[in-house]
Amino acid sequence: MTTPQAQPSVIKNGSGWQWCALASFAIVILALIPQFHFWAVRGSQWNGAFTVVQGDELLYSAYVNALIDDRPRRTDPPTGRDDHPQAPLPESLFSVQFIPAYAVALPARIVGISASTAFILLLGVEGLLTSLSLCWLFTSLTGDKRFAALAILVVLSFGALAGGHGLVWLILKPDVRVVGLPFLRRYEPGVPFPLCFVFCTLIWKAFTASSIRTIIVTGSLAGIVIGALIYSYFYLWTAVFAWLVCVAILWAVTRWADAAKVVRILIAVAVPLAAALAGYVYLLSQLPPAVEKATVLTFTHEPDLLRVPEVVGAFILGVLIIAVRRGRVSLSDPRFIFTASFGLAPFLIFNQQLVTGRSLQPFHYEIFIANYFVLAGLMMLVKLLNLTVTTRTALLLVLFCLSWAAVEVVVPSPVRSNKDAKLDQIVPVLRRLDELAKTDGTWQGLREHGKTSSVVFSPEFGISRLLPSWAPQGLLTGTGSTVFQGVSQAQRKEWIYLHLYYCGKDESFFREVLNDRIDDPYLTYFINSTIFGPERILLILGWNPQRVTQLEIESEVAQFENFMRSFSRSDVATRPLTYVITRADDVFDFSRIDQWYERDAGERVGDYVLYRVRLRD
């Protein structure tokens, strides 16, 4: 009988690139499954919407849509405002982290596709580029392309699980925010995500190079890559920087004779990095003071040691310590150092606040990067320990990876597609608004004054979520304007009051919203996060979160009641409407709108009716 040890190993050197190509193709298909499912649900009724993998993507697509329309880097699409000498806008997190947005918008503008189409294509592009970057990393680390192909599937299939999210953790804890394949969120972190592994590969080549010229060249290229990450996504560049620190320390400690090499590499990386940081710090200085509240920056020195990536990292380090003690691994082996760095990095990432005293929504690290670091570390651990991976084992592992990832992306698809279908029904009327923008003064106002006088109201909150991704008119609610930091909280609250007034709502409804007792989670979150702050609603965002009290709710209800009691034409004039959109099959009470506006007969567009309104004399 043939023993397992005698079976041919599928993981052996000298194999071709076709294995990485097959693994990459599998990831691309998995990435596109949500959109395929959505297309199947909508069929011939599909109007062009993309499937929303994660809620924040609608904000990202709004910004990309504005850039496709050649609006300036500093823009606030939900409110219909652009940076202009007559009306300057501050920097925002979007305008500072601009590289991914332009990487999507510029090709889309050249080809002539919409932001929605670009976001559909992004799922496949992100899956492909990430797979290729991992292939390069593991091929460089191990010289084994077949192993690299297997590593692609393992690292990208179990990202949610290793981050303490995904379907399994959804059963075990209440604060799960992500299911599916987290790295695919468009365009953050999906577009710059491959650069993380490109950076790791360049650092490997620098540390294992024998010539000073190669060290300087690869180190400088790594500095350019992290410089690009600085203007791409905060959580990625800070994480890879923390990983670099781990590599440098481990290399210096275990290979003291190479201390000069470590210094050369760090200097080579630091030169372009310093130049990028200088511009970055300047842009950050232009952010409005409210950004700290909007981003939930927390001041703390508390340790954070029990996140899932840290548990996995501790396992990696523990196994490495045992392997070293038993003489199976050499401390000076470069592969040992890099494997250990992937296990050590999460501890530095999640505990840097011990020194800096600042923490910024650390759960993003466990979803988008630290989880992938430890999975890379686990795969390197297998290779470092020379564990036998037979053909049968490898095939079973491939099947398990693909099955796991498929379940992660397929199971949420029906729920997601039902929500996406409602948004897709809105698209035709938004396309019509985009056409009207050429003649209704929207573009003229944006070009000449930096703001448009065209404002859209709809009692259906889905229109407020989706409109900036398709049309340039402003929204009455300014949905999403918090993250663009161009509007004060007091003004945003007043717009919410106006929205509820036109919807015919009273203080009883407002109280129900603040108590999260209405069947509209998006409106509920928007109102509550605007009034109380996102960290009070999504408790996962900060440290030691404080829940909203009933006393605070009643105080806000009293303010709304005072607004309603004293409502007058001056309140209407603060943000006059241009368009009203209602569902064609719903009976909407126009009495409050008709009291202040003249309304035309309406234009039927798909499932909606578009009304033009103007203030009465």
N, C-alpha and C positions, 0 to 999 in steps of 0.2 A: 504494500500500500504506500502511496506517495504521501509523505508527511508534509505539513504546511510549510516547513522550512525549505522543502525541495521545490515548491511551486515557483515558477518564474515570477519575478517581481515586476509589476507594472511601473514601479517608481525606480527608474534606472537612468543613468546618464546616457547622453548621445541621442535621445529621442528628438523628434522634430517639433517645429512650431505648430503643427496642425492640432496638437492637443490643447494648446492655449487658445487657438482659434475656435475649437469646438466648445471649450469652457466659456469663452467670451460670447459666443453665439447663444449659448444656453442662458446666460445672464441677460442678454439683450431681450430674448423672448420673455423671460420672467418679468423684466422691467415693463414690457409693453402689455402684459396680460390685463391690467386694469383698464387700459384704453380699449383693448380688443373686446373685453366684456361690455364696456359702455357702448361701443359701436353696435354690438349684437343686440343690446337692449333697445337702442334707439332706431336701429335699422335705417330705413329711408327717411325717417323723421329727423335724423341728426342735422343740427343746424350749425355745427362747427365748434362746439365747446370741447374743452379738454377735461379729462377726468381729474378731479381734485384729490390728489393723493394725501396731502395735508393742508389744513385750512389756510396757513400763511401763504400758500402759493398764489392766492388771489391778489394779495398785496404785491407780491413779486411780479406777477403778470401785469398789474396796473402800471408799475414803474417801467417795465419793459415796453409796454404799449406806448407810454409817453415818449420814450427814447426812440422808438420806431417812427413816431410822428415828428421826430427832430425837435422835441422840446428840450430845454436845458437840463444839465445834470441835477441842479437844484430845482426840483419840481414837486408839487403836491397834487397829484391827480385827483384824489377824492374831493378836494375843495375847488378844483378848477383854477389853480394858481401856479404861476411859473416865476422863477427868479427874473427880475427886471429892474432896471435903474429906478423906475418909479415905485416899484414894490419889491424890494429885495427879500429873498427868503434865506433863512439860516441853513447851515448844513444839517443833514439828517443821517441816520444810519445807512440809508440807501445811497445818498450822494457820496458818503465817505467810502463805502464798500462797493465801488462802482464797476470794477473790472468784470465780474460775472454778468452784470446787467448789459454792459456794452458788448460783451462776447456773444450774447444772444441777440441783442437788438440790431447791431450793425449788419450781420449776415442776413437777418430777417428783412431789414430795410432794402438791402441790395437785391435780394431774391424777390421781394415783394410779397411776403407772407405776413399773416397777422400774428399777434402775440400768442393767440390760442394755438395756431398751427405750430409755431416755434416750440411751445411747451409740450405739444404732442411728440414732436421729434426729439425733444430733449431727453425723454425717458430712455430711448434707445441709445442716444449719443452718450449720455452719462454712464449707462451700463457698459458700453463698449470701451470708452476711454478709461474707466476705472479698472476694468478687467485687464486691459493692456498694461496699465501702470503696475498692477500687482504682478503680472507675468514678468515684467522687466525686473521688479524687485526680487522676486523669489528665484528667478533664473540667475540673477547676479549673486545672490546670497548662497545658492546651492549648486549652480551649474547644471541643474536638472529641470528641463522644460516640462516633463511629465509631472513632476512633483509640483511645479509652479501652476500647472493647469488644475491640479487637485486643490492647491492652496486657494486659487481664485474662488472656487465653488464653496469651500469651507468658510473663508473669511466673509464673503458677501452674502451667504445664505443665512448665517447665524448672527448677523449684526444686531438685530433687535433682541434676541435672546441674551446675548452677551452684554447688552446694555441695560438689562432689567426691564425691557419692554417687550412688545409683541404679544401674540395670542396666549402663550403659556402664562406669562406674568399678568396678563389681564384677568386671569382667574385668581391669581394669588394676592394681588394688591390693587387698590383703587386709583392710584395716581398714574396709571399707564397712559402715555400721550401718543405713542407711535406704534403702529402695527405695519407689517409688510417689510420692505427693504429700506431702512431709514436713509441711507446715503443718497437715495434717488430724489429726495425732496428738491423741487425746482424753484429757483436756480441756486438756492442756498440749502445745503452745502454741495449739491450735485455737480455744478460746473467746476468749482475749484478743487473738489475732493481728490481727483486723480493726482493733482500736484503734490499732495501730501506724500504719496508713495514715490513719486518722482524725486522729491526732496530726500527721502530716506535712501533711495538708490544712489543718488549723487554723493550723499554723505558716506555711504559704504565704499564707493569707488575712491573717494578721497582718502579715507582711513586705510584702505588696503593698497593704495598706490605706492610705488617705489620711487618715482621721480618727483622732484619738487615741482616741476612744471605741471604735471598731472594733478598734483595736490592743489595747486593754486587755481587751475582751470576748473576742476570739478567743484572745489569749494566756492569759487566765485559764482558758478552756475547755480549752486545750491542757495547762495545768498540772493540771487536774482529771483529764484523760485519762491523763497519765503517772503521776499519783497512783494511779489505778486499776490501772495496769500494775505499779506497785511491789508491790501486794498480789496480783498475778496470776502473774507469771513473771519471774524474775531476768534471764534472757537478753534478754527483750524490752525491759524498761524501761531497762536499761543500754545496750542498742544504740541505742534511739531518743534517749536522752540524748546519746550520743556523736555521733549524726547531727546533733542540734541544735547541738552545739558546732561542728561543721564548718560548718553553715549560718551561724551567727553570725560565725565568723571570716572566712569567705569574703565575706559581705555587708559586714562592716566594712572589709575590705581593698579590695574592688573598688568599694564605694560609701561612701567615707569621709564624705561629706556626710550620710549617713543614720545616723551613729553613735548619735545620740540615739534614733532609732527602735529600733535594736538593743538599747539599754539598756532602753527602756520594755518591749519584748517580753520580754526576759529577766526583768525584775522581775515582770511579769504572770504569767509561767510559774512563777517561783520561789516566789511566795506560797503557792499550794496545794501545790506540790511540797514545800516545806519542811515544811508541816504533815503531809503524808503520810510524809515521811522520818522525822520525829520519832517517830511511832508505830511505824514500821517498825524503826527502830534499837532501840527499846525491846523489841519482840518478838524481834529477833535476840539481844538480851542475855539473853533467857530460854532460848535454845537450850542444850542440854547440851554439854559440852566435846567429846564424841565426834563432834559434827557435822562438824568439820573433816576427820576421817578418812572419815566416811561420804560427804561431798561431794567428797572428793579435792581439797581446797584446796591448791594448790602455791605455794611461795614461790620466785619466780624473777624475774630482770631480763632474761632472754634475749629477743631480738627474735623475732618470728614473722611472716615476710614472704612465705611461699611457698604460702599456702592459695589454693584456686581462686577464692574471691570477691575476693581481693586481686589476683590475676592479671587478672581481668575488670575490676576497679576501675582497675588501672593502664592497661589498654587504653582505658577511657573517658577517663581524664585525659590520656593521650597524644593521643588524637584531638582532644580539646578544645583542647589546647595548639597543635596544628597548625592547627586551625580559627581560633583567635584570631590566630595569626601571619599567616594568609592573609587575614584581615579578613572571614571568613565569619560570625564570631560576636563579639558585643561582651561584654567582661568585665563590664560593668554590667548586662547583661540578667538579670533575675531567674531566667529559665529556665536560663541558663547556670550560675548559682550553685547552683540546686537540682540540676541534672544533675551538676555537679562534686561536690556534697556526697554524692550516692549513690555516686560512685566513690571518694571519699576516706574515707568512714565505715569501711569494713572495716579500713583501716590503723590507725585509732585503736582500733577494737574489739579487734583481735587484738594490739595492742601497748601497751595501757594499763599492762601490768605493768612496762614500762620505768620508770614513775613510781611506781605503787602497790606493786610487788614481789609482787603476788598474781595468780594465775591460777586460774580455776575451770572446769575441763572446757571449754576454748574450742571444742571441736568442735561444741558445741551451737549456737554462733553461725553456723558455716558451714552447718548444716543448717536452722536455723529462722528466720534473719532476715538475716544479711549477704548470703546468696545472693539473697534477694528484693530487697534494696536495689540490688544491682548490676544485676539484671534490669530493675528500674524505671529505673535510670540508662541502660541500653542503649536502652530504648524512648524515653526523653526525648532521647537523642542523635540518634535518627532524626528526631524532630520538630524538634529545634533546628537540625539541618543542612538542613532542608527537603528531605529525600530523597523522591523521587517513589515513591509506593506505588500502583501501578495496581490496577485491579479484579482482574486476573488474579493479580498478585503477592499481593495481600491474601488472595484465596481460597486460593491455594496455601499461604500461611503459616498460615491458619486450619486447613486440612487437615493440615498438618505438625504443628501444635501438638496438635490433637486425637489424631492418630495416635500421636505420641510419648507423650502422657499416657496414652492407652489401653494402649499396650504396657507402660508403667511399672506400671500398676495391674493389668493382666490377667495378665501373665506370672507374677507370684508367687502369684496367686490359688489355683491348684490345690494348691500346697504349703501355703499358709496354710489353705485350707479343710480339708485333711486333719487338720491340727493342731486347728483349731477344732471339727471333728466329734467329736474325742475329748473335748474340753471340754464340748461340748453334750450328750454322753451322760451326763455327770456331773450335769447340772442337776436332773433329777428328785429325786435323793437329797438335794441341797442344799435344794431347795424343802421337802422333808419335814423337814429339820433346822430350817428357818425356822419351820415350823408347831410343831415340838416346843419351840422356844425359849420359847413362851408358857407352857408347863407344866413344863419341866425345870429351872427356876430360873435360866435364862440372863438373862432380862430383870430378874428380881428382884435378882440379884446386881449387874448393871450399874447399876440405879437406886439401890440401897441402899448398895452398897460400892464401886462403880466398877470392878468386875471380876467375871467370871463363873467359876464353878467347872466349867462344861461345857467339856471339852477333847476335840477330835477327832483321832484318828490314822487314817491310811491308808497302806498301803505304796505306793500310787500317788501320785506327787508332784503330778500334775495337780490332784488334789483340794485339796492345800494351796495351790496357786496360785489356784484359782477360788473356794474356799469364802467368803472374806470379801466377795465381790461379791454373795453371795446370802443368807448366814446370819450371825447374830451370835456364834455359838459361837467359842471360841478354838481355835487350832491348836497341836498339840504342837510343831511346828517353829517357829511364829511367823513363817512365811515372809513376807518383806517388812518385818519389824519394824525392820530396820536403818535404813530411811529415815524411820521414825516416831520413832526415837531414844529409845524408852522402855525399852529392855532392854539390859543390858550385853553386851559381846561374850562374856564368860565364860559368862553364862547361855545365850546363843544357842548356843554350842558344846555345852553340856551337853544342850540340847534336841535337837541334831543327834545326839549320842551315843545318847540315848534312842530317837530315831526309828530309827536303824540297829540298835539292840539289838532292838526289837520286830519289825523286819523280818527278823531272823534273820541279820544280816550279821556278819562278823568283820573282823579287821584287814587281811586280804588284800583284801577288797572295798573297804575304806576307802582302801587304798593305790591301788587301781585308780581310784577316784573322784578322788583328789588328782592322779593322773597323767593325768586326762581320758581314761580308757580304757574307759568304760562308755557304753552307748547310751541315755543320758538327759541331754541337754545342760542341761536346766533344773535338775535335781538337782545335776549337776556344778557348774554355775555358782553355785548357791545355797550349796553347802557350801564351795567354794573361796573365793568372795568373802567369806563370813562369817569364815572362818579367816584368810585372808591379806590381805583387803582388796580391794575391787573394782578398784583401780588396778593391782594385781599380776596381775589376770586379764584385764581389758579394758585393754590397754596404751594405747589411744587416749585414755583418760581424763586422763592426767597428762603431765608433762614427765619426760624421762629415766627411763622406767619400768624397774623391776627385776623380772626374771622370778623366779618361785619356783624355788628350787634343790631338788635331790634331797635334800640334807641337811635342809632345812626340812621337806620332806615326811616323811622318816623320823622326824623329831622329833615331828611331829603324830601319826603312826601309833603311836609309842611311848606318847604320852599316851592315845590311844584304847584301846590294848591294856591299859594300867593301869586305865582305867575299866572295861573289860569284866571284867578279872580280879577287881576288888574290888566288882563290882556287888552291890547289896543292896536290901532293901526301902526304905531311906532314899532311895535314888536314885529309886525308883518314886514315892515320896511327894512328891518335889519338884514333880511335875506329873502328878497322877493323871488317868487317862483317864475319859471318860464314854461316848464312842462310838468304834466301830471300823468303818471302811467298807472293804469289799473287793469286787472284781469277782465277779459271780456265776459267771462261767465260768472263774475261776482257782482253783487249789488253793493256799490260803495256809496256811503252817505257824503255827498259833496256840499252839505249845507254850510260848513265852516269855511270851505274854500270859496264857495260862491258868494259868501258874504263880503269877501275882500277882492275877489278876482272876477274878471269876465273870462268865460271859458268857451272855446269853439265846440263844434259838434263832435270832434274827436276823429282820429284816423285808426282804423282797425289794422293792426300789424300782427299777424300770427295769432297767438292766444291772448294778445293784449290790445288795449286801446290807448293811443297816445293823444293827449289833449294839450293844446297850446293855451296858455293863460297869460293875462296881463292885469296889473293892478287897476282897480276901478279909480276913476277920477274923483 
